[in-house]
Amino acid sequence: MTSNTITPKEYQAFREFLENASGIVLGDNKHYLVTSRLTRIMAKFSIASLADLMTRLKADRALRQLIMDAMTTNETSWFRDSYPYDVLKEKLLPELSVKKNKPFKIWSAACSTGQEPYSISMIISEYLMGRPGSLSSGDIQIIGTDISSDVLQQAKAGVYDNIALGRGLSLERQKRFFKEKGSQWEIINDIRKRIVFREMNLKASYTALGKFDIIYCRNVLIYFSPELKKDIMFRMSQALKPKGYLILGGSETISGYSDEFDLVRWRSGVVYQLKTRTTVNG
């Protein structure tokens, strides 16, 4: 299968499938991306063309999941961009430590293979080391979600090779928070125990997740349509506790998509805090 075997009609059909299933919007010239990610699956199942694949997707649930995994898996790293973890350690955790509504909950949306929620948990451990007694380890729960069952299995395993660890993890943190497992490295239980991983489509309801103090939704909204961005931001505002925080990727903004948040500047970046909701009587 090569990019010139995909007719405009076939490509449009696949774009519509992917957007309906995941919310991801493919541009007009992503033929190479589609080709490179689907070729292996099509060869495995002896599927000759994208048109045949689209026919199979209607009836084959397992195949649909494989396609979703292939098209939604993105590059990730430890402590990506630094700022979201600095603000957690130096501003947000100190604020949470003086509140009474425990346990505190943090949601890592679109967590991929787990680097973000594990990085958050490491920051929490470092915070507790520096301020003993301010919080207990059981005071904070982290939920990591992703649409891909494949990457969630990797996240739950918590085992990474040296190449994966080299993407943003310092040697000091590697020695402190990992243990050797053959030729790989496994997250220690103190970091794992506060995290729960769940398969979830961001287009679905968030009600079952409960309410959060902080939501990390980073570097995923850029793939969605403006309408879906608005919808997700609104529903995330409903999933936050009063005065809760939303943390987006460095190139993402709520501007034009939500008026539910106040922009809070801190050092070299921003976070978004849920506005106080007023109740009108009568």
ZINORNOR-V16112 format. One record per residue. N is the residue number from 0. PSI is psi in whole degrees, -180 to 180 (* if undefined). OMEGA is omega in whole degrees, 0 to 359 (none if undefined). Layout:
BEGIN
N:PSI:OMEGA ; N:PSI:OMEGA
END
This chain:
BEGIN
0:128:176 ; 1:166:186 ; 2:-30:182 ; 3:-2:174 ; 4:-10:180 ; 5:112:178 ; 6:157:177 ; 7:-38:180 ; 8:-42:179 ; 9:-44:181 ; 10:-42:179 ; 11:-39:178 ; 12:-40:179 ; 13:-39:177 ; 14:-45:181 ; 15:-40:177 ; 16:-49:184 ; 17:-41:180 ; 18:-42:179 ; 19:-36:184 ; 20:-38:189 ; 21:-16:185 ; 22:-10:181 ; 23:131:180 ; 24:116:176 ; 25:141:177 ; 26:178:183 ; 27:-21:187 ; 28:48:179 ; 29:26:181 ; 30:-41:182 ; 31:-42:179 ; 32:-47:179 ; 33:-47:181 ; 34:-49:186 ; 35:-34:183 ; 36:-22:184 ; 37:-18:186 ; 38:-47:183 ; 39:-41:180 ; 40:-43:180 ; 41:-38:178 ; 42:-41:181 ; 43:-38:183 ; 44:12:179 ; 45:48:179 ; 46:123:191 ; 47:-30:186 ; 48:165:177 ; 49:-33:178 ; 50:-42:178 ; 51:-38:178 ; 52:-45:181 ; 53:-36:177 ; 54:-44:180 ; 55:-36:183 ; 56:-27:182 ; 57:-28:186 ; 58:-14:188 ; 59:99:183 ; 60:-41:180 ; 61:-40:178 ; 62:-40:177 ; 63:-41:180 ; 64:-40:177 ; 65:-41:179 ; 66:-42:179 ; 67:-44:179 ; 68:-43:182 ; 69:-38:187 ; 70:-15:184 ; 71:-1:179 ; 72:123:183 ; 73:161:179 ; 74:140:178 ; 75:168:181 ; 76:169:178 ; 77:139:175 ; 78:44:185 ; 79:125:178 ; 80:-4:175 ; 81:-52:187 ; 82:-46:182 ; 83:-23:179 ; 84:-34:175 ; 85:-45:182 ; 86:-32:176 ; 87:-48:185 ; 88:-38:189 ; 89:-20:181 ; 90:-53:190 ; 91:-44:179 ; 92:-41:174 ; 93:-37:176 ; 94:-44:181 ; 95:-33:185 ; 96:-20:180 ; 97:-2:178 ; 98:162:183 ; 99:-6:186 ; 100:65:181 ; 101:157:357 ; 102:154:178 ; 103:145:182 ; 104:135:178 ; 105:134:179 ; 106:124:172 ; 107:100:182 ; 108:141:184 ; 109:58:189 ; 110:-6:179 ; 111:-132:185 ; 112:14:168 ; 113:-3:185 ; 114:-39:182 ; 115:-54:180 ; 116:-35:177 ; 117:-37:177 ; 118:-41:177 ; 119:-45:180 ; 120:-37:176 ; 121:-41:178 ; 122:-41:178 ; 123:-44:179 ; 124:-41:178 ; 125:-39:177 ; 126:-43:180 ; 127:-34:177 ; 128:-39:183 ; 129:-22:181 ; 130:68:182 ; 131:136:179 ; 132:-15:182 ; 133:-33:176 ; 134:154:171 ; 135:159:183 ; 136:-31:181 ; 137:-1:182 ; 138:-16:186 ; 139:130:177 ; 140:141:179 ; 141:132:174 ; 142:124:176 ; 143:127:180 ; 144:152:174 ; 145:155:180 ; 146:-21:186 ; 147:117:177 ; 148:-30:181 ; 149:-50:181 ; 150:-30:178 ; 151:-35:176 ; 152:-40:178 ; 153:-40:180 ; 154:-45:180 ; 155:-37:180 ; 156:-37:178 ; 157:29:181 ; 158:131:186 ; 159:150:177 ; 160:177:184 ; 161:-32:179 ; 162:-45:179 ; 163:-40:180 ; 164:-27:181 ; 165:-9:180 ; 166:76:171 ; 167:-4:182 ; 168:128:179 ; 169:157:177 ; 170:-35:179 ; 171:-47:179 ; 172:-34:178 ; 173:-45:180 ; 174:-33:184 ; 175:-37:191 ; 176:3:179 ; 177:157:171 ; 178:147:181 ; 179:140:176 ; 180:89:186 ; 181:-124:179 ; 182:5:182 ; 183:-177:182 ; 184:137:184 ; 185:136:177 ; 186:136:179 ; 187:158:186 ; 188:-34:180 ; 189:-29:178 ; 190:-37:183 ; 191:-36:195 ; 192:-20:180 ; 193:7:184 ; 194:137:171 ; 195:132:179 ; 196:138:180 ; 197:140:175 ; 198:132:183 ; 199:138:173 ; 200:127:182 ; 201:-12:174 ; 202:-16:184 ; 203:176:180 ; 204:144:177 ; 205:0:189 ; 206:-42:184 ; 207:-17:181 ; 208:-21:184 ; 209:-162:183 ; 210:146:185 ; 211:153:172 ; 212:-33:181 ; 213:136:173 ; 214:124:170 ; 215:116:176 ; 216:82:194 ; 217:133:173 ; 218:35:175 ; 219:-35:182 ; 220:-24:181 ; 221:-18:182 ; 222:-4:187 ; 223:161:176 ; 224:158:177 ; 225:-40:181 ; 226:-42:180 ; 227:-35:175 ; 228:-47:179 ; 229:-46:182 ; 230:-46:181 ; 231:-45:180 ; 232:-39:179 ; 233:-47:182 ; 234:-29:174 ; 235:-34:176 ; 236:-35:178 ; 237:-23:181 ; 238:-4:179 ; 239:146:171 ; 240:164:178 ; 241:133:180 ; 242:19:178 ; 243:168:186 ; 244:142:171 ; 245:129:180 ; 246:119:181 ; 247:175:176 ; 248:163:185 ; 249:-28:181 ; 250:7:183 ; 251:154:182 ; 252:157:175 ; 253:-11:185 ; 254:124:180 ; 255:-5:183 ; 256:-25:183 ; 257:143:172 ; 258:23:181 ; 259:-6:188 ; 260:152:168 ; 261:138:176 ; 262:127:180 ; 263:116:178 ; 264:137:177 ; 265:117:182 ; 266:-115:188 ; 267:14:183 ; 268:-166:181 ; 269:156:166 ; 270:168:183 ; 271:124:182 ; 272:134:181 ; 273:131:179 ; 274:151:175 ; 275:125:181 ; 276:134:179 ; 277:142:179 ; 278:126:179 ; 279:121:180 ; 280:154:177 ; 281:*:none
END
